[in-house]
């Protein structure tokens, strides 16, 4: 089974399911080139109306027949999965849809404790797909609460403190990057997009294949020339376990100190034992992240 | 303005079909092993007829095939040397995974991008 953890939600799927589209608040999974599951979510304030969402869906997809399903009429595996999710305190409303020869089943989930509203739908190739879809539905997790939030995507996994919000990400061959953001005020406002204003950026990167990248250089030289050439070389330290670490103030002046705009940076780069990759975690911005927190974040980051 | 709206190109074949295609080298391509373990390939440049006529009329071209050289990096050299006229794109990607220990999807993207680039230059064909 593969675990997908992304921007506070999680799903466990068969290993043959892989992401074909990824957004900050949604992803589409496919199996052998065919879509199998789509997940979208957002945090809402106030009451959640399932009927309103079904109406909205029907309006947005005029050719698709969407009908709410009473839980008693749903297949048994689906009923069991809904019951499992409801036990965790979430509200679940199921629906079915059909378009020409395509059909599917889905559910709108709402967690009143966190305000998370989720729309999950499965593309059912045949009736035998329902048990698999039900198992995947039952695996749904809301990670909005807790001290740290996990993320796992494209063979990487890590944990970030819950106060950080997902900013940008890119998964290109050879270079994966996931960037989180924490505003200096400590809470992300709805008006300002992540990454704007004073705050701390936390980046997770993976470079591969390490054997090619480090062919005529070493990790310390590579880190300096590829990660941040502006980083003072004296900050970089080559630790014995084949890793490079740095910590310090990279931009400082009397004016910056007075305005509280000194830029702190700490980072760690290391080679993985498996996967022939270089992993890098960096925290930089206007707040000095406690070293213990940074250490915990680095320890959680790994190739799956 | 629908008249001027650029249409999104639709894929002619599926991803699975594309991965089952077999790259075949152009017989006119010559390869040279460089001292650093990398490879350089020399391939005849296809000249557009209108450009050829102009170049010929001003004495810039004597109708001999123009040769262009392309130096491949380590991974490009590996994929090029794996193209044997029998292996499919998928098999090349799997060999790439075995050699460099990267993810299969990542290898498929890298290998297909490389094959597309050299295919556009007429260095290989696909069957």
Contacts between the chains, C-beta under 8 A, distances in Angstrom:
chain1	res1	chain2	res2	distance
A	18	B	105	6.6
A	32	B	16	7.3
A	33	B	14	6.2
A	33	B	15	5.5
A	33	B	16	5.6
A	154	B	103	7.0
A	154	B	105	7.8
A	155	B	103	5.5
A	173	B	102	7.7
A	173	B	106	4.7
A	173	B	107	7.8
A	173	B	109	4.6
A	173	B	110	4.5
A	173	B	113	7.5
A	174	B	102	7.9
A	174	B	106	7.3
A	174	B	110	7.2
A	208	B	100	7.4
A	208	B	101	7.9
A	208	B	102	5.2
A	208	B	106	7.4
A	209	B	75	7.8
A	209	B	100	3.9
A	209	B	101	6.4
A	209	B	102	5.6
A	211	B	100	6.9
A	211	B	101	7.9
A	212	B	74	5.4
A	212	B	75	6.4
A	212	B	100	6.8
A	215	B	74	7.1
A	274	B	101	7.7
A	275	B	101	6.2
A	276	B	100	6.2
A	276	B	101	3.7
A	276	B	102	6.9
